[in-house]
Amino acid sequence: RFCLPLVLASLPTMATGEQIPPALQDSWGDFWLFRFFVNAAGYASIVVPGFLLIQYFKRRNYLETGRGICFPVIKSCVFGSEVKSVHQEDGSLPPRAEPTESSTARQVFKLLFCAAGLQASYLTWGVLQERVMTRTYGATETDPGEKFTDSQFLVFMNRILAFTVAGLYCALTKQPRHGAPMYKYSFASLSNILSSWCQYEALKYISFPTQVLAKASKVIPVMMMGKLVSRKSYEYWEYLTAALISVGVSMFLLSSAPNRHVSTVTTFSGVVLLAGYIIFDSFTSNWQDALFTYKMSPVQMMFGVNVFSCLFTVGSLLEQGALLESVRFMARHSEFTAHAVLLSVCSACGQLFIFYTINQFGAAVFTIIMTLRQAFAILLSCLIYGHSVTVVGGLGVAVVFMALFLRVYARSRMKKRSKKLPPGETSVQKV
């Protein structure tokens, strides 16, 4: 028992001789792997009792024998209505609303509105994310200031606002009848908050451009997860573009400039955290894709996932005593408070813009806008925070985005071809 802290303390220095920034060496409790297990233990303290309750109600056949005031709540959380939709061609997306007799100018205005909303929300979100996780607050000529280190609190801030926005949207607009058992959202919620935590934590060890490129390469594990979770099959061009993305990311990662600051050098811990982010995020998208077979809207999905995300994160923060410490940090630094709130607003508004854009123009247009956003995010980060990119690294970035646009083009061609197939034939499923 007493050796565990010593072992965890030695792991950062054992990993390929990696040099951890001095700010991260204050104590063994600041090591990311220890924090990860502490957070996971907090989630387990909620998941395990919930799992036991679900098994108890199922074994008692509560759906037929249960009565009382709690019956509707338990039925919704444990059993649901178990009515699935069999008419959706793509379970991950709702049927797109076709424009009815709208002028070209109106459609162009809508497209510009969607593009501007997505770019403003996520570019601002990216800049603030890097500011919060890599810079100090309260620095003066005599005081170096202090960094905010609790990534889980930022995840909680994002989820509580997204939960509020989705809840209000569902209350004010008509939504389809909900059929999924609520507990099924907890799987996507757990993987979602873990992927977000890895995303924030990775910025302590790698540069923001590296993180953006890693996000672009997540199509590879998404395809792997699709084969394992959903038993999907893919076209040759999907494997080709995945290979090109891998080559481009490798070129960028291996072309590190020798004069980079120690806080932005790609380290072993940063690579592991990026891998964790990609794996958890890939599971989230595939699990949500399976949940969309129930009759629900994207906003209902957003609400259900964020309900559990808020429950898990606030429970873990309270158990660790970190919630009060983060609130005290906000009280000490009003600038951080403004950044954290704006970060959450951008995240929530960005999700709504995603739903609206896909509903109005389809997934292909949305993917093009978000791919351009990733390129702008790298450029903006280099301009604001002074990240250096070598010639080989720039070529790697170009290869990645060329592959992404190739995916968009090939996917649109496949969709057009699938519409011409005879009614008895089906096209290959794609990510």
Buried (B, 14 or more C-beta within 10 A) or exposed (E): EEEEBEEBBEBBEEBEEBEBBEBBBEEBEBBBBBBBEBBBEBBBBBBEEBEEBBEEBEEEEBBEEBEEEEEEEBBBBBBBBEEEBEEBEBBBBBEEEEEEEEEEEEEEEBBEBBBEBBBBBBBBBBBBBBBBBBBEBBEEEEEEEBBBBBBBBBBBBBBBBBBBBBBEBBEEEEBEEBBBBBBBBBBBBBBBBBBBBBBBBBBBBBBBBBBBBBBBBBBBBBBBBBEEBBEBEBBEBBEBBBEBBBBBBBBBBEBBEEEEEEBBBBBBBBBBBBBBBBBBBBBBBBBBBBBBBBBBBBBBBBBBBBBBBBBBBBBBBEBBEBBEBBEEBBEEBEEBBEBBBEBBBBBBBBBBBBBBBBBBBBBBBBBBBBBBBBBBBBBBBBEEBEBBBBEEBBBBBBBBBBBBBBBBBBBBEBBEEBEEEEEEEEEEBBB
